[in-house]
Amino acid sequence: MAPSFPKIEPVSKKTRVLEVLRDAIISGTIPRGEQIVEHKLAQQFGVGQGLIREALIELEHEGFVQRTPFSNTSVSSLTLDDAQQIFEMRIDLEPLTFRLAARNALAEDLDELREIGDKTKTAVNAKDLDGFFKSHLNFRKKIWQLSGNKYAQQALERVVIPLYALYLIGGSHDPDGLAECLEHQDKVLEALRLKDSDRAGQEAHGFLSKTKQYLGTRLVPQK
């Protein structure tokens, strides 16, 4: 009987460039705050500058780099004060999106959130920090979307996503905190299932308030 092999997925140059740059940022090979010069990267990778620009735009969407129009691109670098200000805004704004999501979420939305939650649990069990942060952020992004308030969604995406990228860059985590995140997701799902907007908002507020207490110690890597 002939052996059976899985199909090999073709990998584009852009995908490889993204993987290498993302790994270099997370590992610290490219330090936080370091300026990234497109034409130099293009020469090093042996690809066109346009491909590098596309990769950097995607990394910006993931929060790993910050791009300034007509200026430069640099690796994301948030101070403790930056993180404190982000959480001050999140504590006021994000619970609103949870309350609105509880009113708007349909059965299929809950199924999608459960699937994301399962991925988060799998990542925690596998000690996959990258997978954990990606799944936990996707869980929250789905709730922001379900709120139906595009301005709140855009504001949160702008300030929160770089914060998650910073956790990965610094390898910052707390095992007890990861377990609390899983418990939080389960409680949010239950509130959404019951369409209990007050409960959903209170759960989000309590979780964020508690998380903010860890800034500067466990969650935000120090320079």
N, C-alpha and C positions, 0 to 999 in steps of 0.2 A: 504494500500500500504506500502510495507516494506521501511524503511528509507534507504537513499543512503549516503554512507560515502566515502570520498576520500581515495585512497590507501595510506598506511603508508610506507614511504621509509625506508628501513633498513639502519641503521647507523653503520658503522664499528668502532672498537675501535680506529683506526688511525684517523678517521674523528673527533671523540669526543676529542681525545687528541689534535688535531690541533685546534679545536674550542676553547678549554679551554686555551691553550697556547697563541693563537692569541689574545683572549680577555684579558688575563692577561698582555700581552705586551702593547696593546693599552690603557688599563686602567691605566697602570703604576704600577700594582701590582708587575710585574717584571720590575725594572727600566732600563732605557737606560744604556748600558755599563755593565750590570750585567752578570757575567759568568754563563753559564748553564751547569750543570753537568749531563750527561746522566744517570748514574746509580742511582743517587738520584731521578731524575724524574721517572725512571722506578719503583723504590720502592714506591714512592708516588702514582703513578697511578695504581700500581699493574699489570703492563704489562712488556713484554720483552724489553730489552735494544735496540734490533734491531728495534722494532716499534718506539721507541723514536727517534732513529737515522733517520729513514725514515721521521718522522714528522719534524724534524729539517732541513733536506735537503729541504723539501717543503717550510718551512718557510724562508729558505735562498733564494730560488727562488723568493719568494714574497717580499724579501727585509727586513724582520723583524729581522733576525739574521745574524751574520757574522761568518763564520766558517773558522778557520785557520787549515790547514792540520797538523796532528800530534801534535796539540796544544790544542785549546779549542774552544768553541762556546759561543758567547755573544750576547746580544740584541744590535741591530744596534744603533750606536750613532755617529752622524755627527756634527762636529763643524760648526760655521758660515764660517770659512775659507774653510772647506771641501765643503760646499754648493756653495760658491763663485767659487771655482775651477771647480766644476761640471758644473756650468752654463757657465763658460768661454769656456769649451770644447763643451757644447751643442750648444751654439750660433754659433760656427763655423761648427760643424758637422751635427747637426740635420736638418738645412735647406737643406743640400745636399740630405738627404733621402727624403725630401718632394718634391724636384725638380725631383728626379728620379722616385718617386711614381707617379707623374703627368704624366710622359711618359708611365708608365707601367700599370696603373690601368685600369682594365676592368669593364664592367657594373656590373658584379656580385660583384666585389670588392667594388664598390661605394655603392651597396645595403647593403653590410655587414657593411660598415662604417656608413651609415645612421642608421642602426639598433643599432649600438653601441652608436651613437649620441643620439638616442631617449632614450636609457637607461640612458645616462648621464643627460638628461633633466628631466626624471622621478625622478632620485635620487635627483636632486636639488630641485624640487618641493616638494618632500617628506622630505626635510632636512636630507637626508640620506648621511652623509659625507663619510662613508665607501664605499657605492655604487657609489658615485660620483667619488672618486679617482680611484676606480677599473675600472670604465667605461672609464674615461678620459685617464688612462694609457693604457687600451686596444686599444683605438682609435689610440694612438701614436705608440704602438707596431705594429699595423696592417700596419701603414704607413712605419715604419722601414722595415717591411717584404717586402712590395711592392717595396721598393727601389731596391731590388735585390742585394744589397751590403751586404753580410753576415758579413763582418768585421765591417762595420759601425753599423749594427744591434747588433752584439755581444758587441761592445764597449758601445753603448747606454744602452743596457739592464744591463750591469755590473754596471754602475754608476748612472743611472737615477732611476731604480726601488727602491734602498734603500732610495732615496730621497722622493719618494711617500710614502713609509712605514713610514718614519719619520714624515711626515705631519699627518698621522693617529695616530701615537703614541702620538704626542703632541696635537692632536685635533685642529690643526692649520688651519684656513680658514678665508676667507674674503668674505662676501656675494656679494660685487661688483665684486670681483675677479672671483667668480663662474659664474656670468653672463657673464663676459668677456670671460671665457673659452668656454661657449656655443656659443657665437658669433664667436669666433675664429674657432671652429669646423665647423660652417656653411660656413665661408669664405674659409676654406681649402677644403671642399667638392665641393664648386663651382669652385675653381681653378682646382681641379682634374677632375671635369666633363668637363671643357673646355680644359683640357690637357695643361694648362698654367703653365709650370714649373717655370718660373721666378716669377709669382704671388704667387705660392705655397711656394717657398723658401722665398720670401719677407715677407709673412704672418707669417711663422714660426719664422723668425729672429726677426720681430717686437714684436711678442708675447713673445718670450723668453727674449728679452732685457727689456721689460716692467716688466715681472715677476721677473727678477733679482733685480729690484729696491726695491722689497718688502722684500728681504732676511734680516733677522735680526730684522724685525719689525712684520710682520704678518705671514709669511710663515714658518720660521724656529723657532721651539720652543727653548727658551733659558733655560739654566741650572739654 
